[in-house]
């Protein structure tokens, strides 16, 4: 596996910006250009887009080393074989798509954890809309996101070999993404994302290794799931 950082080439920032248009779906399609040799291969990379000084940059974990398709972008890659002992403390960043599985009309589906909790709270009070809840005990959206998404990440940690430092955990940038392509409504890409940052402690080396290479949660094709870590 390879860990890469893809950044605009100094002096070519304007050209680099012109190659990026759209949201997570377009990023996913654009990044395929960095793997030109086998266009029919299944997706074998995770990525995370971020911004620095107003310019996009990408972190990527992939089975093949990416190769820049033009001079506007620079790729820095190294082999990536993390093996981190239990008890190690790591700083981490993660953009994820927190979901919960629910059963509806005899079918299992994934629901956004924030929306699912909103629905549960409304049903418990016999309300149809969030605006109908006018009591002072109604949680703010920030509190609802923090509570539901933190609980989701704790459950991921139990499965993926780490525990969180609750006092250091940050939960930010909750967003809903909707694809803009002209498709029937039921086929359009729709998902949410949230950014986590903080400190974790490794409890199981093999499980964490798998999470680092293969990601956490769904929507991996659209910039979610890549767990970035560094030692304290």
C-alpha positions in Angstrom: 0.0 0.0 0.0 1.0 3.6 -0.6 0.4 6.8 1.4 0.3 9.9 -0.9 -0.2 13.6 -0.8 -1.4 15.3 -3.9 -0.9 19.1 -4.1 -0.8 21.8 -6.7 2.6 22.3 -8.2 4.1 25.6 -7.1 3.5 28.2 -9.8 0.7 26.1 -11.3 -2.0 26.8 -8.8 -4.4 28.4 -11.3 -4.1 25.5 -13.7 -4.6 23.1 -10.9 -7.8 24.9 -9.7 -9.2 24.7 -13.2 -9.1 20.9 -13.2 -11.3 20.6 -10.1 -15.0 21.3 -10.6 -17.8 20.0 -8.4 -18.1 18.0 -5.3 -17.2 14.5 -3.9 -18.5 12.6 -7.0 -16.4 14.8 -9.3 -13.3 14.4 -7.0 -13.7 10.7 -7.2 -13.9 10.6 -11.0 -11.0 13.1 -11.3 -8.7 11.0 -9.0 -9.1 8.0 -11.3 -6.9 9.9 -13.8 -4.0 9.2 -11.4 -4.3 5.5 -12.1 -4.3 5.3 -15.9 -3.0 1.7 -16.5 -6.1 -0.3 -15.6 -9.3 1.8 -16.1 -11.5 -1.3 -15.4 -9.9 -2.1 -12.0 -12.2 -1.8 -9.0 -11.6 1.2 -6.7 -8.5 0.5 -4.6 -7.9 3.9 -3.0 -9.2 6.0 -0.2 -8.9 9.8 -0.2 -9.5 12.9 1.8 -9.8 16.4 0.4 -8.8 19.4 2.4 -7.9 23.0 1.8 -4.7 24.9 2.5 -4.2 28.5 1.6 -7.4 28.3 -0.5 -6.1 25.4 -2.6 -7.3 21.8 -2.6 -5.0 19.0 -1.5 -5.6 15.3 -1.2 -4.3 12.6 1.1 -4.6 9.1 -0.3 -4.0 5.5 0.6 -3.9 3.2 -2.4 -2.9 -0.2 -3.6 -1.0 1.4 -6.5 1.2 4.5 -6.4 -0.7 7.4 -8.1 0.9 9.2 -11.0 0.1 12.8 -11.8 -1.7 13.1 -15.1 -0.3 16.6 -15.8 2.2 19.1 -14.5 -0.3 21.1 -12.5 -0.3 18.5 -9.7 2.5 17.0 -7.7 2.4 13.6 -6.0 4.5 12.6 -3.1 4.2 8.9 -2.2 5.8 6.4 0.2 5.1 2.8 1.0 2.6 2.5 3.8 2.7 -0.5 6.2 1.6 0.8 9.6 2.2 -1.6 12.5 1.3 0.2 15.8 1.6 -1.5 19.1 -1.3 -1.6 21.6 -1.2 1.3 24.1 0.3 3.7 21.5 -1.4 7.2 21.6 -2.0 8.8 18.2 -3.4 12.1 17.0 -6.0 11.4 14.3 -8.2 13.1 11.7 -11.1 11.4 10.0 -13.9 12.6 7.7 -16.6 10.0 7.9 -20.2 9.2 6.9 -21.8 8.2 10.2 -24.8 5.9 9.6 -27.0 3.5 11.5 -28.8 0.5 10.0 -32.6 0.6 10.2 -35.2 -1.7 9.0 -38.1 -0.3 7.0 -40.8 -2.1 4.9 -38.9 -5.3 5.4 -35.7 -3.9 4.0 -32.5 -2.9 5.8 -31.1 0.6 4.9 -28.5 3.0 6.1 -29.7 6.2 7.7 -27.7 9.3 8.8 -27.2 9.0 12.5 -28.3 12.6 13.1 -31.5 12.4 11.1 -32.2 9.0 12.7 -31.9 10.5 16.2 -34.1 13.5 15.2 -36.8 11.1 14.0 -36.6 9.1 17.2 -36.9 12.1 19.4 -39.8 13.4 17.4 -41.7 10.1 17.5 -41.1 9.9 21.3 -42.9 13.2 21.6 -45.6 12.6 19.0 -44.3 15.4 16.8 -44.1 15.5 13.0 -41.5 18.3 12.4 -38.5 19.6 14.2 -40.0 23.1 14.2 -42.9 21.8 16.2 -40.7 21.0 19.2 -40.7 24.4 21.0 -39.7 23.2 24.5 -36.5 24.5 26.0 -35.1 20.9 26.3 -34.8 20.6 22.5 -31.1 20.0 21.7 -29.3 22.3 19.3 -28.1 20.8 16.0 -24.5 21.2 17.3 -25.3 19.1 20.4 -27.2 16.5 18.4 -24.3 16.1 15.9 -21.7 15.9 18.6 -23.6 13.3 20.6 -24.7 11.0 17.8 -21.5 11.2 15.8 -19.3 10.7 18.9 -21.3 7.6 19.9 -20.9 6.3 16.3 -17.1 6.7 16.4 -16.9 5.0 19.8 -18.7 2.0 18.3 -16.2 2.1 15.4 -13.3 2.1 17.8 -14.6 -1.0 19.5 -14.6 -2.8 16.2 -11.5 -1.3 14.7 -9.1 -1.5 17.6 -8.9 1.9 19.3 -10.5 3.9 22.1 -11.0 7.7 22.1 -9.7 10.3 24.4 -13.1 11.8 25.0 -11.8 15.1 26.4 -9.7 15.7 23.2 -12.4 14.8 20.6 -13.6 17.4 18.2 -16.7 16.9 16.0 -17.0 19.6 13.2 -18.3 20.4 9.8 -21.4 18.3 9.6 -22.6 18.5 5.9 -25.2 17.0 3.7 -24.0 16.3 0.1 -26.4 16.0 -2.9 -25.2 15.1 -6.3 -26.0 17.6 -9.0 -26.0 15.3 -12.0 -29.3 15.1 -13.9 -30.5 11.7 -12.7 -33.8 10.4 -11.3 -34.2 11.5 -7.7 -33.9 7.9 -6.3 -30.5 7.4 -8.1 -28.8 10.7 -7.0 -25.9 10.4 -4.6 -26.9 11.7 -1.2 -24.9 11.3 2.0 -23.7 13.3 5.0 -20.1 13.8 6.3 -18.6 15.0 9.5 -15.0 15.8 10.5 -13.4 14.2 13.6 -10.1 15.1 15.2 -8.5 14.1 18.5 -6.4 11.5 20.2 -6.9 7.7 20.2 -5.2 4.8 22.0 -4.5 1.6 20.1 -6.1 -1.5 21.6 -5.7 -4.0 18.7 -2.9 -3.7 16.2 -4.4 -5.9 13.5 -7.8 -4.3 13.6 -6.4 -0.8 13.5 -4.1 -1.8 10.6 -7.1 -2.9 8.6 -8.9 0.4 9.4 -5.9 2.4 8.3 -5.7 0.6 5.0 -9.4 0.1 4.2 -11.1 2.9 5.9 -14.0 3.4 8.4 -17.7 3.6 7.5 -19.4 4.0 4.1 -19.1 6.6 1.3 -15.4 5.7 0.9 -15.6 6.4 -2.8 -16.6 10.0 -2.1 -13.9 11.2 0.3 -15.0 9.6 3.5 -13.3 6.9 5.7 -9.6 7.7 5.5 -8.2 7.6 9.0 -5.0 9.8 9.2 -2.8 9.3 12.3 0.5 10.5 13.6 2.3 9.8 16.9 2.0 12.3 19.7 
